[in-house]
Structure formats: C-alpha cells, structure tokens
Amino acid sequence: MKQQWSKHLPLFALLGFLTCLWACQSDNSLSSSSEEFDLTDNIADAEAVITGLGNGAPSGAHYNLNIIGVPKDKSADMTGNNGHRIFVKLQGKTKILLYEGEDYSVLDANGTDGKAEFQLPHPDPDSTGITKYAIFARALGKPGGSATLSTCAIDTATDEEFCSVYSTIAFREKGKRSFSDVSKDLLYIYADLDGDGNLERYPLFDEALEGYFWDYDNKGLKLYQMRFYPVPSDVN
C-alpha cells in the first residue's frame, strides 16, 4: 500500500493544484490581463510539479524563474511585476537587463518589447571563481524548441559590447528533462578585453564592465526554467 500511495502522490498533488488554480481564476476581482499572466505562470508551475521529482537539481530552498516564450507581444505594463516569470518572444532575441541587489526580483516581466529586467545578487564579489549561489536550468514545454543564452556587458573603457565566449544552449527534446549547472555561462563573462589574446573572467557586476544583460535568442522554446540555489559552484 505504501508503494501504491507513493506512486500516485504526484497525481494527487496535481489534482489539488488544479483545484486551487480553478478557484483562484474564478475571482472576478482580477482583471482579464492579470488572469492571463497568472494563468500562464501557474501552468508553468504545474509542469514543474509533475517533472520536478528526481530531476537532478540540488535539494532545498531556491528561487524559481520561468522564461516563457509567447507567439504574441504583451501590451500590458509589467514593470515591477515580480511574478517569478519573464515573457519573451517565441522567435527572436530579448535582452534581459541585469541589476545587482540583495534579493532576486523580476523588475520588468515583459520582454516581448525587446527587453526585460531582473535583479540578482553579486555572484562572486572576490572573483575567486567560486560562486555564492548556483544556477541550474532546463528546457521544458513542447518538444522541438531551443534557446541560446549569452552573458554580455559594455566595456567601461571603450564602450564596446562584449559577450562571453561561453553560452548556454537549451534544447527541448522528448522525454523527461533534467537540470544542469549553468553558473559558468550565466554568472560570468569570458572575454579578451585588453586584446592580449588571453581570455579574462569577469563575474556579473565586475567594475571593468557595465550594463550587464543576458542575450536570450529564442528559436521556439516555450519554457526555460531557472533555479537559483544558495550553494557554491566552482567554475575554475
């Protein structure tokens, strides 16, 4: 009996989640645009409930961020709309501007106009190559889509834009998807700023660069799930 109960536990969790979702959506005090955003966010969270058991990510508390690809642009102002998700174009590039802060926070959730904004802590204040937190990510949604994420910034000395030579390429293939550690790709820029032929490593918010952002190049990926864990990642 214990085995049968354990086997059906995810199903019970999903049924309970969907019941709560229906109840929340029946609240007439919400505007139609708010309902749309909340529903999309909840659908993404529902998929995480089903696929999030035994997924290869660390256990414990974490901050969850869903990057959701949509076929149509959003018209609502989502500045300050901290709903743990960012909407981007289903096809094309979006700049996710990065700002340093003590906590994680979505500052502008609408990336369908070409840019969104996200706040996160400094990952490596002493530039040791060992992060204060780690990012684990995976591609979800309908199989077939992909997205490439690159970390970029502006050289304060030359005003030239540099993107890291390392990028994260997320493919949505069939079957269960596991998380992978993408801290090296998304928390650092590896570039040759001084032109000596050698790559230098710069963590996010290093003073040698400014205007940090993630370049999100979407090719049909509907959901990119990111988790920020308070555990170190050694990128040396």
C-alpha positions as CSV (number, residue, x, y, z in Angstrom):
1,M,0.0,0.0,0.0
2,K,2.9,2.4,0.7
3,Q,4.2,1.8,-2.8
4,Q,0.9,2.5,-4.4
5,W,0.4,5.7,-2.4
6,S,3.9,6.9,-3.3
7,K,3.3,6.1,-7.0
8,H,0.1,8.2,-7.2
9,L,1.3,11.1,-5.0
10,P,2.3,13.3,-7.9
11,L,-1.2,12.8,-9.4
12,F,-2.9,13.8,-6.1
13,A,-0.6,16.9,-5.9
14,L,-1.6,17.9,-9.4
15,L,-5.3,17.5,-8.8
16,G,-5.1,19.6,-5.7
17,F,-3.0,22.2,-7.5
18,L,-5.5,22.4,-10.4
19,T,-8.4,22.7,-7.9
20,C,-6.7,25.7,-6.3
21,L,-6.0,27.1,-9.7
22,W,-9.6,27.0,-10.7
23,A,-10.7,28.6,-7.5
24,C,-8.2,31.4,-8.0
25,Q,-9.2,32.0,-11.6
26,S,-12.9,32.4,-10.6
27,D,-12.1,35.5,-8.6
28,N,-14.0,38.2,-10.5
29,S,-11.9,41.0,-8.9
30,L,-9.0,40.2,-11.1
31,S,-8.6,42.0,-14.5
32,S,-8.5,39.9,-17.6
33,S,-4.9,40.8,-18.2
34,S,-3.9,39.8,-14.7
35,E,-5.7,36.5,-15.1
36,E,-3.8,35.7,-18.3
37,F,-0.4,36.4,-16.7
38,D,-1.3,34.4,-13.5
39,L,-2.7,31.5,-15.5
40,T,0.5,31.3,-17.7
41,D,2.6,31.4,-14.6
42,N,0.5,28.7,-12.9
43,I,0.6,26.4,-15.9
44,A,4.4,26.6,-15.9
45,D,4.4,25.8,-12.1
46,A,2.1,22.9,-12.7
47,E,4.5,21.4,-15.2
48,A,7.3,21.9,-12.6
49,V,5.2,19.9,-10.1
50,I,5.0,16.9,-12.4
51,T,8.5,16.9,-13.8
52,G,10.3,18.3,-10.7
53,L,10.6,15.0,-8.8
54,G,14.1,13.4,-9.1
55,N,15.3,16.0,-11.7
56,G,19.0,16.2,-10.9
57,A,18.8,19.6,-9.2
58,P,20.1,20.2,-5.7
59,S,17.5,19.8,-2.9
60,G,16.5,22.6,-0.6
61,A,15.2,26.2,-0.9
62,H,15.7,28.1,-4.1
63,Y,14.4,31.0,-6.2
64,N,12.5,29.9,-9.3
65,L,12.4,31.9,-12.6
66,N,10.5,30.9,-15.7
67,I,11.3,32.4,-19.0
68,I,8.2,31.9,-21.1
69,G,8.2,32.1,-24.9
70,V,4.9,33.6,-26.3
71,P,3.9,34.0,-30.0
72,K,2.2,37.4,-29.5
73,D,3.6,40.5,-27.8
74,K,2.3,41.6,-24.4
75,S,0.7,45.1,-24.3
76,A,0.4,45.5,-20.5
77,D,2.9,47.4,-18.5
78,M,4.6,44.7,-16.3
79,T,7.2,47.0,-14.7
80,G,7.7,45.9,-11.1
81,N,5.5,42.8,-11.8
82,N,7.5,40.3,-9.7
83,G,5.8,37.0,-10.6
84,H,8.9,34.8,-11.0
85,R,8.5,34.8,-14.8
86,I,9.6,36.8,-17.8
87,F,7.8,36.7,-21.1
88,V,9.9,36.7,-24.3
89,K,9.3,36.4,-28.0
90,L,8.8,32.8,-29.2
91,Q,11.1,33.7,-32.0
92,G,13.9,36.2,-31.9
93,K,16.2,38.0,-29.3
94,T,15.4,39.6,-26.0
95,K,17.8,41.5,-23.7
96,I,17.3,40.6,-20.0
97,L,18.9,43.5,-18.3
98,L,20.6,42.6,-15.0
99,Y,20.8,44.7,-11.9
100,E,22.6,44.0,-8.6
101,G,20.6,43.6,-5.5
102,E,20.4,41.7,-2.2
103,D,17.4,39.6,-3.4
104,Y,16.1,38.1,-6.6
105,S,13.3,40.1,-8.3
106,V,11.7,40.5,-11.7
107,L,11.7,44.2,-12.3
108,D,10.1,44.1,-15.8
109,A,8.4,40.9,-16.8
110,N,7.5,41.9,-20.4
111,G,10.4,41.0,-22.7
112,T,8.3,40.9,-25.8
113,D,9.1,44.5,-26.5
114,G,12.8,43.6,-26.7
115,K,13.9,43.9,-23.1
116,A,13.1,42.7,-19.6
117,E,14.8,43.4,-16.3
118,F,15.9,41.1,-13.5
119,Q,17.7,41.7,-10.2
120,L,20.1,39.3,-8.6
121,P,22.9,39.3,-6.0
122,H,26.6,39.6,-7.0
123,P,27.7,36.0,-7.6
124,D,31.4,36.3,-6.9
125,P,32.4,39.6,-5.1
126,D,36.1,38.4,-4.6
127,S,36.5,37.0,-8.1
128,T,37.6,33.6,-6.8
129,G,35.8,31.5,-9.3
130,I,33.6,30.0,-6.6
131,T,30.1,31.5,-6.7
132,K,27.9,32.5,-3.7
133,Y,25.0,30.7,-5.4
134,A,24.4,28.4,-8.4
135,I,22.0,28.5,-11.3
136,F,20.5,25.2,-12.5
137,A,18.3,25.3,-15.6
138,R,16.4,23.1,-18.1
139,A,14.2,23.4,-21.1
140,L,10.5,22.5,-20.8
141,G,7.4,22.9,-22.9
142,K,6.5,21.4,-26.3
143,P,9.5,19.4,-27.7
144,G,11.3,20.9,-30.6
145,G,12.2,24.4,-29.5
146,S,15.6,25.8,-28.4
147,A,17.2,28.9,-27.0
148,T,20.7,30.3,-26.6
149,L,21.7,32.4,-23.6
150,S,24.8,34.5,-23.6
151,T,26.0,36.9,-20.9
152,C,27.1,40.3,-22.2
153,A,28.1,43.8,-21.0
154,I,29.7,47.0,-22.1
155,D,33.5,47.7,-21.6
156,T,33.7,50.9,-19.5
157,A,37.0,51.9,-21.2
158,T,35.9,51.6,-24.8
159,D,32.1,51.4,-24.7
160,E,32.4,48.2,-26.8
161,E,29.9,45.4,-26.2
162,F,31.3,42.1,-25.2
163,C,29.6,38.8,-24.9
164,S,31.1,35.7,-23.2
165,V,32.6,33.1,-25.4
166,Y,30.7,30.6,-23.4
167,S,26.9,30.3,-24.0
168,T,24.1,28.0,-22.8
169,I,22.1,26.3,-25.5
170,A,18.9,24.8,-24.3
171,F,17.1,22.2,-26.4
172,R,13.6,20.8,-25.6
173,E,13.8,17.1,-26.6
174,K,11.3,14.4,-25.9
175,G,11.2,12.8,-22.5
176,K,12.0,13.9,-19.0
177,R,14.4,16.9,-18.8
178,S,17.0,17.2,-16.1
179,F,18.6,20.3,-14.7
180,S,22.2,21.3,-15.5
181,D,24.5,23.8,-13.8
182,V,24.8,26.9,-16.0
183,S,26.5,29.1,-13.4
184,K,29.7,29.4,-15.5
185,D,27.7,30.6,-18.6
186,L,25.3,32.9,-16.9
187,L,27.2,34.4,-14.0
188,Y,30.5,35.2,-15.8
189,I,31.8,36.8,-18.9
190,Y,34.8,35.3,-20.5
191,A,36.3,37.8,-22.9
192,D,39.6,39.3,-24.1
193,L,39.1,43.0,-23.2
194,D,42.8,44.0,-23.4
195,G,43.5,42.3,-26.7
196,D,46.4,40.3,-25.5
197,G,45.0,37.1,-26.9
198,N,44.1,35.6,-23.5
199,L,40.6,35.3,-22.1
200,E,39.8,37.0,-18.8
201,R,37.0,36.0,-16.5
202,Y,34.6,38.7,-15.1
203,P,31.8,37.9,-12.7
204,L,28.5,39.7,-13.1
205,F,28.8,43.3,-11.8
206,D,32.6,43.5,-12.0
207,E,33.5,47.1,-12.3
208,A,35.5,46.6,-15.5
209,L,32.2,46.2,-17.3
210,E,28.7,47.8,-17.1
211,G,25.2,47.3,-18.4
212,Y,25.2,43.6,-17.8
213,F,22.5,41.5,-19.6
214,W,21.5,38.1,-20.8
215,D,21.1,37.8,-24.5
216,Y,18.2,35.4,-24.9
217,D,17.9,34.1,-28.5
218,N,14.8,32.1,-28.8
219,K,14.0,29.6,-31.5
220,G,10.6,28.3,-30.4
221,L,11.4,27.3,-26.8
222,K,8.2,27.8,-24.7
223,L,9.6,27.4,-21.2
224,Y,13.1,27.8,-19.8
225,Q,13.1,27.1,-16.1
226,M,15.9,28.5,-13.9
227,R,16.6,27.8,-10.3
228,F,18.9,29.8,-8.1
229,Y,20.3,27.8,-5.1
230,P,22.3,29.1,-2.2
231,V,25.1,26.7,-2.9
232,P,28.6,27.4,-4.4
233,S,29.6,26.4,-7.9
234,D,33.3,26.1,-8.7
235,V,33.9,27.4,-12.3
236,N,37.7,27.3,-12.1
